[in-house]
Amino acid sequence: MIKQRHRSTGSLHSLRVLCLSGLVVVTTRLVLSLRATHRLQAQIDKAHARNKRAAPDPQMHLHDMREVAWAVAASARLVPGASCLTQAMAGRWLLARRGWETVVELSLPMDTSKGFRPHAWLLSGETIVLGGTSLDYARHRRFERPVEMPAHEGIE
């Protein structure tokens, strides 16, 4: 009897995670289509600040990354136009809600025979959370972040 209850609780948890992920993927897709990324970034920053972890547990981190990757990939299949960027940003938001720091990287395949095909990756440290495998990542070259120029007198 206890095992059955545990299974149903686990299923209920998975359903909650999947529903939240679906909502976040849809919201992210809408925000990106409206080109309001500053609002999305503000929500991610707010979620991370509220839930920042003081002493991260590596096992919990791995569990959260796997769970979010599964939920985002599964729910993105049901959202029209949920691109790799949509998935990476949605995953970033969900992991920020759990207190984990992540970064979205953009890249281009080294093989340019198929044309200009940018790709988005969600990384947590050296771990690829969403976007593909490490072999896929090795076949891409990432965009470098622009260097911020120092402010000069009289120039804004």
N, C-alpha and C positions, 0 to 999 in steps of 0.2 A: 504494500500500500504506500509506503513512504517513497519508494522508487517511482511509482506512478505520479505521485504528487510532484516530485522533483522534476520529472520529465515535463509535466504540464506547465510547471512554473518556468522551466527553461524555454518551452515553446512560447509561452506568453511573453517572456522577456524578448525573444527573437522577433516576435510579432511587433512589439513596441518599438524595438530598434529599427525594424524595417519600415514601419509607418512614419516614424520621425525622419528617417532617411529620405523616404519618398517626399515628404513635405519640404525638406531642405533642398532636395534636388530640384523640385518644381520651382521653389522660390528662387534658387540660384539661377536657374534657367531664365526665369522672367527678368531678374535683375540684370543679368548679362545681356539679354536681348534689348533692354531699355538703356543699356550703356551706363548704368548707375553703379559702377564697381566701387566707387567711394563709399556708398551706403553699405554694400556687402562687406567691405573691409572694416568699416566701423563696427558692424555687428560681430565680426570675427574677433576683432581686438577687444570688444566689450566682453564677449564670452570667455576669452582667454584670461583677461584680467580678473574676472569673477571666480574662475576655477583653477587658477595657476597652482601647480603642485609644488610643495616645498621640497619634498624628498621623493622623487619618482621611483616607483617600483618597476624594474625592467620587465618582470613577468606580466604585470598589469598593462604596461605599455604595449607589449607585443599582443596581448589579448585584445586590447582596445583597437590597435591598428588593424588586426585581422577582422574583427567584428565590423568596424566601419567600412573597410574595403569591401567586404562581402555585401553589406547592406546597400552601399552606394552603387556598386556594380549591378546588383539585382534590381534596385528601384529605377536606375537610369535606363534599363531596357524598356521600361513602360512610359518614359517621358520623351516625346518627340524632340529631336534636336539636342539631346543631352550629350554634348560633345565631351571630349577628354578634359577640356577646360572647365566645363560645368561640373564634371565629376570630381576633378581635383579641388575646385573651390568648395564644393559641397562637403567633401571629405575633410578639408581643412577646417571648415566651420564646425562640423561634428566633433572632430578631435579637440578643437579649442574649447568646446563645451565640456569636454572631459579633462581639460587642463593641460593638453599636450601641445607643444610648439611644433609647427610644421612649416614648410615652405613649398610654394608652387614654382616649378622651373619650367621654362619653355625651351623647346629644342627643335632642330630640323634633322631629318635623316641625312646621313652622309651620302647615301645613294640618291642623287638628285634626278635620276632618270624619270621618276614619276612626277616631277614638278615640285612646286612649293607646297609642302605639307607640314606645317608646324604641329607640334605635339606638346601636351601639358602633362607634367608629372607631379605627383604629390610625394614629397620626401619628408621623413622625420629623421634627422641626423643623416646617416648613410643608408637608411632603409627606404626602399621604394614602397610606398603604401598603395598608390594607384598610378596607372599609366602603362604598366607592362612589366616585363621581367628585366633582370640585370643585363641579360644578353641584348634585349631590345634597347636598353639605355645605352649600352656600349656602342650601338650602331647609330647613335644620334650625337650631334654636337649641340651643346646648349647655348642659348643666347646669353651673352655677358650682360650683367647689369650695368646700366650707364653710370659713369663716374660723376658724382656731384661736383660741380664746379664751385670753387670758393666765390663768395660774393665780392664784387669789386665796388669801389666807391663810385657812387653815381649810377650804378647799373643795378636794376632789380630783376 
